[in-house]
């Protein structure tokens, strides 16, 4: 007994610990109202529906027992049942209580899980839009219909359980008989069960009536529209009238069942029920199939066109793509003299050649500083203002805590000493330094650079997944420099205080760590920090939001803030096609990377809005939710349910507004829908001739969709560059380009959220990403394949960066950075840039060199199809011309150049980039000496151009870049 009591107390305290720690956490983040509202709603639903279910089932068991016949029939069946009746007689009340309590608990738990449905129904706000079939506000389908369906399901469950319980009770006490002589049921049992069956059929009638409205949000596969939602021809002309007829039949059948209270016969109700079942098969199943087969299929486009038009309109509204501008785009350059376009490139786009999804290991190698720091696998792109006041695309990452790298792992080190990361590391997106490394604007430890002063300690981040105990007797490792290790104590008010022994005991149980209860490292001022990832915190304080997969950091007003985009969704928007968020938002970056996956409260949706912008302070963990879409009725509904949790949009500071952007997951959902719904003509939509697809990422082998890219650029109808999110489309089953899509991504600007699609003519074949990548890889005239062979032969690997697409003068400019990893290096460095435009390809060391070559502004017009002429080695390095001058100084310089060139080739094969860079510098110096000596000789008359039958002078070398293995092409 003692052990049993102790076990019970232990279980009770474990349940209390879970509840208590949750309450303490919500109170610590100042969102206790979310916890209490959710808790009381669950408790209310649990007790109301639990008691209701228990009461209904218990009442029917009691009533069946009360209506039992006074004397049982003399038969073997009843004699066998007598033993059971006598056995349970002393425990009848306890048995009744146990049964009702069990069904009540199950029903209550089921009802408590519907707290979102209840809150949306009771707080629902009108959409202001009506469905085209029933002329009801969309809120009926989004907020009301789900609750009515729950009530209907609860009613069916209560009726069926009551019917089963009553039938068993009647059978046990002789009201129903199977083998006994005489009537099979007493009049009382007949009346009781008939009423329950009448209630069941009544509920079925209600179900038929609700099914009429459910047709507007019913999912069905439709080859032209994917996961179709809404009425089609067969629904409007067969299912809808069938549901109405079945409703009337069910009402009549229910009345027949109720009439057995007076008629005491099953004959008419059974006939009525059989008629209802037969009608359901005939009217509800066979008739619609006949209509589909003989009316719709012979002329499907004409029949379905009006309903497809409704679906197109509703889907475009529900996903916010109704304002998308689709314009025709030539796909070919309109300018014959390409040299004029070189300056136009600078005006059109700020090309980001630093790929945030490739250079994380480079950040790690160059800026990790200590092993217990780390960077996320995918860095982020943001905008920061330079010293001259211009905005530039910036690749940014935080130096977060990496517990795997601490010198000695134990409980104190893991949770008390190593508690936080330190500092921002950021680099220019549009350039790399001479060695192919990122050009940092914020670096070192502590971080310093162009971002000014800010709180650098990072207690909350994407890689911070364990708890820390701070602020107590134990000092924390802050950072290390040349003078040694620095320590600190947390000064914030985040987390939960552990000064209370009850709190310590609760957390010891909740985290399964008894040392929390008695450790001397915990004392006055100790606070426990947990739930530390930005997405995790936002999801906890707003459990009704869907969280974007990519939280990104920004330095705002002297603090590091994580910015998290959040969405409101519903799957009850009539006529709008559904999409699966998990599938639609998947791409090559989310492949095997759960950290980038969307956190969806509802995976199947047909309405989405980026309604909330949230921030999480990296030091204090403070969570703030800002209303972003002020017109969204779903957000207004949740704001009514949880008043005070979402701040008005006006509270967003100008400094924060500079870093808000259009979210990637919303863009991915919209681009997936726009593969079909860019078409607004129903006939064209049904034909399927204009269906596109999102191409696979050609730079990876995952086979997943290409991710969208942030890029500062100008679309053809824009007057200036804008921070944008871009993607491409290809025709279904083909690899050529069919369209380019961009959305203005810079928050706070008038054009924010404007989607623009450039549609290429079907008669023009323009290479898509996969084709362009294939052309890059197989370009023999540029010797790209030879470069790759040499790199891999030297025990190095090629990594292709993001393949960027930019509309320019009617054509499309493709730019792709090429990184090399291996040899003596353990991290990727940018060595080359691939550029192609209008059939001309360049493979150079820098972006400027590649653009100059493509547009013919580097001294001569580019040869067709990327032909580099005879002086290009294909690897991008400078090669010396043959010695043609009789000047000894020139000849010696050219010999030195040839020697340096040979040394560079040898270093390239070995993957020795340091030696390669030195050889390139020597080569440039030698060529420069040769050119200067020849020019001086000609000027003084001592070096005739035709000496020794000489040819041309060595060309003036372009600027080379230090140890960059991709030195300038000569």
N, C-alpha and C positions, 0 to 999 in steps of 0.2 A: 504493500500500500504506500509506503514511504517513497519507494522508487517511482511508483505511478504518479504520486503527487508532484515529485520533483520533475519528472518528465513533462507533466502538464504545465507546471510553472515555467519550465525552460521553453516550451513551445509558445506559451503566452508571451514571454518576454521577447522571444525572437520576432513574433508578429508586432509587438509594441515597438521594438527597435527599428524595424523597417518603416513603420508609420512615423515614429518620432524623428528619425533622421531625415525623412522626406520633408516633414514640416519645418525642421530647423534649416534645411537647405533653401527652401522657398522663402523663408523669412529672411535668410541672409542675403538673397538677391533682390529682396523687396518686391517679390511677386507672390506674397502669401495669399492674395485674393484668388489667384489662379488655383492654388491648392485647395482652398476652402470651397470655392464655387464648384470645382470638379468633385470634391469629396462629398459635399452635401447633396449634389445632384445624383451621384451614384447611390448614396445612402437612401435618398428619397425614392428613387426608382426601385431599388432593391426591396424596400419594405412595402411600398404600395403594390407592386406587381407580385412580390412574393406572398404577401398576405392575401391578395386577391386570388391568386392561383390556389393557395392552400385552402382558402375559404370556399371556393367553388367546388373543388374536388372533395373536400371534407363534407360539405353540405350534401352533395349527391350520394356519398357513401352513407351518411346518416339517414338520408331520406330513403335510400334503398333498404336499409336495415329496418327503418320504421314501417315500411310498406310490405314487409315480409309476411307471408301467410301464417296464420296462427298455428296451423297444424301442417306438417309436411306429409307428403304422400307416402303410402306404404310401398316402398320399392327398394331394390338392392342399391340403386343409385343414391337414394336419400339416406339409407342406412349407412352407406360409406361416408356421406357428407356429415352425418350426425357426429362422427368421431372428430372431425375437424371443428365443427361448431362447438362441441364441448371442450376441445383443447384450447381454443382461443377465447372462450367465454370469460375467463378471469382477466384477460389482457386486452379486451376490446377497446377500452379507452386509450391505452398506451399504443396499441396498434394503429388506431385512427390518428393519434397524435404523430406517430412516427412517419406514417405515409404522407400526411399533409405537410409535415415539416420538411420531408425530403423533396417533395415536388415544389414546395414553396422556396426552398433554398436554390434549387436548380433554376426555377423561373426568375427569382430575384437576381441571381447572378447574370442570367441572360439579359434581363432588363437593364441592369446597371451598365452593361457594356454598350448600351444605346444612348449614353449620355450626350454624345455629340448630336444624334438625331433629335433628341428632346430639346436641347438648347437651340438648335437651328429652327425647330418648329415654333417654339414659344417666343423666339426673338426675331423671326423672319422679317426681312425688309423687302418690299416690292422691287422687282427689277425694272419696272417701267416698260417692259417689252412683253408682247403676247404671242402665244404660239398660233400658227396659221390654221390649225384644224379646229380647236375648241375655243379659241379666243380667251384663254386663261393666262394670267400673268405667269411668267417663268418661275416665280417664287413658289407657285403651287407644286411644280414638278421638282424643284430643287429642295424645298423645305417641308412642304406639307405631305406630299405623296409618300415619301419614305416613312414618315411617322404613322400614316394611316396603314401602310403595309405592315409595319411592326405590330400595331394594334390588331390588325386582322390575323396575323400569324399567331399572336398571343391568344386570341379568341379561339382559333382552330385548335391550338394545343390544349387549352383549358377544356374545350368541349370534348375532344377525343379522349383525354385522360379521364374526364368525368364519365364518359360513356363506357370506357373500359372498366373503371372502378365500380360503377353502378351495375354493370352487367355481371361482373364477378360476384358482387355482394348479393344480387338477386339470385344468382345460381347457387351460391353457398347456402342461402336461407330458403331455397325452394321456390322462389318467384319465377325462375326459369328452369325448365326441365328438358333433358335431352332424351332419356330413355324411359322415364316414368310414364305410366298410363295417364290418359286425360289430356287436358290442354297443355301446350308447351309453355305457356306464360300466363301468369295471373293478370287480371285486368289492371291492377296497380302497376305491375312491372311493365305491362304494355304501354300504359299511359306515360310512365316516367321515361322510358327509353324513347318513345315517340317524340316527346318534347325535346329531348337532347338531340335526336336526329333532325328534328325541325330546326333547332338552333344551328346545327351544322349546315343544313341546306340554306338557311338564311344567310349565314356567313359566306357560303359559296355564291349566293346571289350578289352580295356586296363585292366579293372578289371579281365576279364578272363585270360589275359596273366600274370598279377601279381599273380593271384590265383595259377598258376602253381608253382611259387616259394614259395607261401604261404603254399603249402603242406608240405614243409620241416620243418615248424614251427607251423603246425596246431595241435591243441590239440584234443585228442580223448581218451575216456576211453578204456583201454585195460587191461583185468583182470590180465595179467601177469606182467604189467609194471606200473599200476596206471595211472597217468595223462600223457599218451603217447604223445610225440611230434615227428613228422617225418612221412615219407611215409611208409605205409604198402603195402602188395601185391596188394590189391584192389586200392590203391592210384596210384601205379606205372603202373598198367595194365588196369585201368578203368578210374579213375578220371583224370589222367594226359593227356592221349589222348583225353578224352572228353573235357577238358578245351581248348586244342589246336583246336579241331574241332569247338567248340562254338566261339572261337576267330575269326576264319575264317568266320563263318556264320554271326557274329555280324558286321564284316567289310563290308561284302556284303550288309547286311541290312542297314547299315549307308549310303552306297553309293546310295541305292535306295531312301532313304529319301532325300538326297541332290539332286537327279535327279528330284525331283518334282519342282525344280526351273524352269525347262524347260518343263516337261511333264504336270504340273498342274493337276495331278491326284493322289489320295491316293491309288489306287488299288495295284500297285506293292509294295510300302512300307508296306502297311498293311499285304499283303501276306508274305513279308519277315519277318516282326516282328512276325507274327503268327508262321512262321517256326522256328524262333529263340526260341520262348517260348516253342514250341512243342519239339524242340531238347534239350532244357535245361531239360525238364521233362524226356524225353526218354533217352538221352545220359548221362546227368549229374546226373540223379536220378535212373532210372530204371535199366540201364545197370550195374552200379556198384553194385546194390543190387543183380542182377543175378550172377555176378562174385563172390561176397562174398558167396552167398548161394550154388552155384553148383561147384565152383572151390576151394574156400578157406576152407570152413567148413569141407568138407569130408577129407581133408588132411592138416589141419591148421599148424601143426608143420613144415612140410616140406616146405610149401609155405611161412610161415612167418619167418623162421629161418634166411635167409640172411638179412632181414630188422631188426630183433631183434638184430643181431650181430652189425649192424650199430648203433642202439639205445644204446646198452650197451657201445660201445666204446665212443660215443659222450657224454653220460651221465657221465661216469667216468672222462672224460677229463674236462667237464664243471664244475663239482663240486670238482675237485681236489682230487679225490679218486682213480685215475688211478695208483698211486704208492703204494696203500695199499698192505701190505704183509699178505697173508692168509696162516697160517701153521696149521698142525694138532696138536692136543693136547690131551693127554691121558685122562685127567679128573680124574685120580686116581694116588695116590702117587706111585712112583717107588721104594721107600726105605722102607724096612721092619722094620728096627730099627728107630722108629720115634724120639728117643732121639737125633739122629745125626742132625735132622732138626731144633732143637731149635736155634742153632747159625746161621743157614742158614736164619732164619727169619730176623734177624738183618741185614744181608747182602743184603736181597732181597727188603725190604721195610721199610720205616719210617712211621709207622701206625699213622695216624692222628685220635686221639680219641676225639678231641674237635670239635664238629659239629658246623660250623658257622651259620647254620640255626636253631639251637636250643638255643645257649647260648647268643643271643642278650639280653633277659631279665636279664641274669646274669650280663652282662656288664652294663646294665642299672642300676641294683640295686647296684652294687659294685662301679661303676665308674661314674655314672651320676653326683654326687656331688651336683649339683644344679638342681632344677626342670625345669629350662629353657634350659637344655641341653637334648639331646636324641641321640640314636643310631638307625641306620636303622634296619628293621626287619630281614634282612639277612646280616650277616657280610661277609667279604671276606677272601680268602686264598692267601697268598703271600709267598715269600721266603726272609729271612733275614739272614745275616751272624752272627754267634755267636762270643763270645769273643775268642774262640779257633780256629776261622777261618772256621768253618763248616757251611754249609747252612742248615737251618731248616724251615719246613713248619710253617707258622705263621698265626693265625687268627687275623684280624685287623679291626678296625672300628674307625670312627671319632666321637668325641663328638660335634655333630652339634647343631645348635640353634633349640629350640623347643618353638615356640611362645605360645603354649597352656599352658606352665608351668610358664610363667612370672607372677610375683606377682599381678600386676594390669594391665589390658589390656585397653589401650587407644591409640590414634593415635601417640602420641609422644613416648610412650614405644614401641609400635609395630614396628615403622619405624625409630626411631632415637636413642633410648637408647639400646635396645636389637637388635644387628645387626649381631652378628657372634658367631660361636662356638669356642671351644678351645681345641686343643690337640688331639694327637693320643693315642688310647688304643690298645695294642697288647698283645697276649698271645701265648705261645708255643702250637703248634698243637698236639704234640705227648704226652702230659702229662697233668695231673691236680694235684693240690696240695692235701694235706692231707684231706682237707674238701670237696673234690670234686669240688672245685672252679677252674677257669682258673689259670694257672701259668703265671702271667703277666710279660712281659719283658719291658713294657712301660705303666705307669699308673699314677694316681693321678692328681692333678690340682695345678699348671701347670704340664703337663706330664713330667715325668722323667724316665730314664731307659737306655736301651741299644741302642737306636736309635740316640743318640747324640743330638747336638743342631740343632734346625730348627725353622722356623717361624710357631708358633702354632695357630695363629688366622685363623679361617675358615669362610671366607665371601662367599664362593661358595661351595655348597654341594647338595647332593641328597634330603635333607629335607628342603632346603632353597628355598621356592617357592614364597615368597613375596618380594616386593621392600624395600630397605633401603636407607636412605639419610644420608650420612656420611661426615666427613671432615669439617663441618661448626661449628657454635657457640655451638651446643649441644654436650656435651660429651657422649661417649658410655660406657656402662658397659663392662668391660674387663673380669674380673673374681673376685671371692671372696676367701679370705683365712682367717687365724686366725686373721690377723690384720685388716680385714674389706674389703670393696668393693674397687676394683681397677677400674680406668676409663682410657680411651684412646681416641685418635682420629685417624681416618684412614689416613695413610700416603701414600697410593698407588695412582696411577694415573688412576685407573679403573673407569668405569662409565662415566656419562655425567655431565658436569658442569651445575649447576642451577643458576649461577651468572647472566646469561642473562635473562631478563624478558620475552623475546619471548619463550625461552626454558621452563621457568616455566609455562607459559600459555599453551604451547603445551602439557606438561606432565600433567597439571591439567585436560585438556580435555581428553587426551589419557587414563589416569587412573581413570577418573571420580572423582577426589579428588580436590575440589576447594581450600582447605587449602594450597596446594602446591604453589598457586599463591600469597598468602598473609601472610603465617605463618612467625613469627619472628624467628623460629628455623632454618630457611634457610637463609644463608647469604654468605659472601665471603668464597670461598673454598668448599661450599657444592656440593656434587656429588651424583647422584642417581644411585644405583646399581639395575639392574633387569636382567631377563633371566639368572638366577643364578645356575640352575642345570647343571651339566657337559654335559649330553646328549643334553639338550636344546641348549647350546651354540655351540656345535659341529654341530648339525643339522642346526643351523642358518647360520653359516659361510660356511658350505659345504652342501647346500640343495640337492646335487646330490648323497649324500652318504646315505646308510642304516646303522643305528647305533645299535650296540650290546646292549642287554638289561642290561648288568651288567658292569657299570662303577665302578672301584675300586681305592682306594687311595694308595699312596706309598710315603715314605719319600725319596726324591731325591735331592742331593746336597743342603741340608739345607732348602728345601721347601717341602710342601705337594702338590703333583701333583695327580690330578685325571687322570687315564689312561682310554681311551675310544677306543675300537676297532670299526672300521668302514669298511663297505663293498661296493664294486661296484657290481652291478647286471645288468642283462638283461634277458628278456624273449624271446630273438630272436636267441638263439643258436640252429642251425638246428639239429634235431634228438635227442636232449637232453630232457628228461622228465621233466615236470614242477613240482614244489612243492610250497605250500603256506606257506610263512615264518611264519605267525601268528600261524598256526596250528603246523607246524613242530617244532618250538622252544618252544612250550608250554610244561610245565612239572609241577610237584607238587609244585615247588617254584614260578612259575608265576601264579598259580591258585589264583585268587582274589588279585593279586599284580601287578598293572599296572607299578609300578616302575621298575620291572624286565622285562617288555615286550620289544621286539625288536621294534625299530622305523623304519618302512619300507617305503621307497619312492615308492616301487613297490612290492606289496605283492605276486604276482604270478611271479616266476622267474624260469629260467632253466640254470642259470650261476651265480656263486658267487665267489668272491675272497676277502680275508681279505687284501685289498690293502693299507689301511691307518691305522696308529697308531696315535692317537691324545692325547694331554695332555691339561688339564685345571688347571691352578695354583689356589689353594684354597684361596690364599690371594689376588692376583692381578686380577684373572679371565682371565689371558692371555691364549689364545688358540693357540696351535701350531699343525699343521698337518704334519706328516712325511710320505713320500713314503715308503711303506713296500714291496709290491709286485712290483718289478721293471720291470716285464715282462707283466703286465696286460694291454692289449690294451684299455680297458674301462677307466682305470685310466689315461692313456696317453691322451686319447681323452678329458677327463675333464680338465686335466692339460693344454692342448692347449686352451680350452675354457676359463679357469680362470688361466692365467699364474701368477706365483708368489705366489699362495696360498698354495701350497704343497711344503714343504722343502725336499731336497734329503735325502735319507736314511743315508748318511754319517754324517748328523748333529745330529743323535741320540747319546747322550753321553753314555759312558760306565756305568755310574751309573743308567741311565734310562733303558738301555738294560737289566740290571740285574732283572728288575721287569716286563718286557714285557712277555707275555705268550700267549699260543694258546687260542683263544676266544671260549667261551662256545656255543654261538648261531651257529657259523659255524660248530662246532663239532656236535651239535644236528641235523643240516641239513644233515651233512655227514652220521651220524649214521642211520638216517631215510632212506636215499638212499641206504646205504649198507645192509639194511635188505633184499633187492632184488638184488642189483648190486654187491654183493660180488661174485656172480656167473658170470663167463665170457663165459661159454658155452651156446650157444643159445638154444639147445635142452633142457638142464637142466633148463634153465631160463623159458622156455615155460611150462614145466611140473609143475612148482610151488612147487616142492618137497623140495626145499632148502630155502623157504621163511621164514624169521625170523620176530620177532617183538620186540620192546622195551618194557620191562616189566613195569607194574605199580609199583609205589613206595609203597613197603609193609609197610613202617613206618608211612604212613598217610592214611586217609580215603577219600582223594579227588578223587581217581580213575584216577589220571593223571600219566604220564610217570615218571619213576625214573630219577632224574637229573644226569648229569655226575658229577664225583667227581675228584678234583685235589688231586694228591697223588704222593709222591716221592717214586718210586719203580723201580724194574729191571724186564724187560721182559726176557723170557728164552734165547733169542739170544743177549741180551745186556751184556756187561762186567761190568757195574756199574749202580748204581741207577740214575734215571733221573726224573725230575719234569714232571709229566704226567697228562693227562686228561683221565679218564677211564669210561667205561660203560659195561653193559652186554646185551646179547640177549637171547631170548627164542624162541622156535619154535612157529609158528602161532597156536593159540588156545590151547597151552600147557604151563605148568609152569616150566618144567625142563630147565636147562641151555643148550644153543646150541653154544654160542660163548662168548668170552671176547674180548673187544676192548680197545686199549690204543693208544694215540698219544703223541709223545714227545712235551711237552708244553713249554720248556725253550728256549726263544728266544736267538739268538746269538750262539747257539750250532750247530754243523754240522748235527745232527739228527733232528733238529726242523721240526715239521710237518709230520714226518714219522708215518704213521698209521700202526699198527700191530693188526692182528686179530688172536686169537687162537680159532680154530674151533674144537669142541668136537665131537667125533664119535657118530653117530646116535644110535649105538648099546649100548652105555653106558648112563645110566640115572644118571645125576648129578643134584642135587637140584639147582633150580634157586632161585632168591631173595625171591619170595613169599613163596616157599616151606621151605626155610631156616628159614624165619621169623616165619612161622607156627610151625616148629619144635622147635624153641626157646620157643614160647608161650605155647606149650603143653608138654614140656619135664618134665615128672613126676619124673624121677630119679634125675634130677638136682633141682627139686622142684621150678622151675622158676614160674610156675603158682601159687604156694603157696606164693611165695614172692610178686607177683603182687597182690594177694588177701589180704595179710596183709597190703600192702601199701595203697591200695584203702580203706580197712577197717579203716585205720587211717586218712581218709579224705585227702589223698594225691593222686597224679596222676603219672603214668608212662609216660615218653616221650622217645621214641626210637630215637637214633641218626642215622647218616648215616650208612647204611649197606655196608661196604667196602668189595670188592672182590680182592683177590691177588693171582695170579698164583704162585705155589710153588711146585717144584719137581714133576711135572705132575699132581698134585692135585690143589684144590682151597681152599684157606684159607678165611673164612668169619669172619669179626670182626665188632661188633656193640656196641657202648657205650650205656648205659642205664641211663637215668636221672630221678630224682624224684623231683617233684614240689608239694608243698602243706604243710599241717600241719601248722607249724609256719613259713614256708618259702613261699615267693611269687615269687621265681625264681628257675629255674632248676639247680640241682647240679648233677654231674656225680657220681653215686653210684656203678655201676656194669659195667663189660665188658663181653659181650658174644663172645665166640670164638668157631668156629667149623672147623674141618679139618678131612677129610677122615673118617667120621662117628663118631668122638669123639667130644663131646661138653663140654665146661667149662663155668661156670657162677661165675666169681670171682670179687673181689674188684678192682683189678688193671689189667692192660694189661699183665704185666710180670707174675703175678700169673696165669692168664688164659692160657697164652702160656705155662708156665711150666707144668700145669696140662694136657693140650692137648698133649704135646709132651713127657710127662712122665719124666720130669727132676726135679720134686720137691720131690724126695725121693723114689718114686715107679712109676711103669708104670701105665698109666691110664687104668681103667677098660673099657671094650667095651661099645660102645653106650653111653658114657658120664656117666656111673655109678660112683657115687662118694664114694661108700662104705658106711659103717655104721656110720662113724664119722661126716658126713656132714649133716648139718641141712637143706640144700637146700637154705638157705638165704644168704649163703656166710660167716656167722659169725662163730667164733671159738666156738666149743662146748666142754665141759670138758669130759674126759674119766671117767669111773666109778672108784671110789677110790679102789685101789688094794694094796697099800703099807701099811705096819704096822707102818711106820715112822710117828709120830704125826705131825711133821712139814709138811710133804707131805699131810697128811689127811686134815689138816687145810687149806692148800693152795688150795686143790681141793674143799673144801667146799666154800671157797671164790670165786673160779672160777664158781661153780654152782650158787651161789648167783648173781654174776655179769651177768652170762648168762641169768638167769631169768629176771633180771632187764632190760637187753637189749631187750629181747623178748617183755616185757611190753611196753618199749619205742617205739619199732618198730610198735606195734599196734596203738599207739597214734600218731605216726608221729613226735615224739619229737626227732629230730636228735641230739640235743646237749646232751640230756641224754643218747641216744643210743651210741654216740661216747665215752662218759665217761665210760659207762658200758663196752664197748669193750676194752678200755685201762685198766680198772680194771681186766678184764678177762685175758688179755695178761700178766699183771703183776703177777696174781695168778698162771697161768700156768708156767710162767718162774720160780717163786719161788719153785713150786712143782718139776720141772725138776732139778733145781740146788740142792735142798735138797736131792732128790733121788740119784743123781749122787754123792754127797758128802758122803752120807751114804754108798753107794756101795764101794766107794774108801777107806773109813775108816774101812770097814768090818762090820759096824753096821746096814746095811740095805740090807739084802739078797733079791735077786730078787724074791725068792719064799716065802718070809715071808707072813704068813697068807694065804698060797696058792696063793700068788700074781701072777699077770700076767705081762703084759708088762708095761714099764715105760710110763708116759705121753709123747706124741710126742713133740719134740721141736717146739714151735710155730713159724710161719713165721712172718715177720715184719708187724705190723699193722700201720695204718695211722690215727693218731689223732682221730678226731671226725668223721672220715669216717664211715658211717653205714655199709659199706661193708668191715669189717675188714678181715684180712688174714684168709684163711681156715686152720683149724688145721689138 
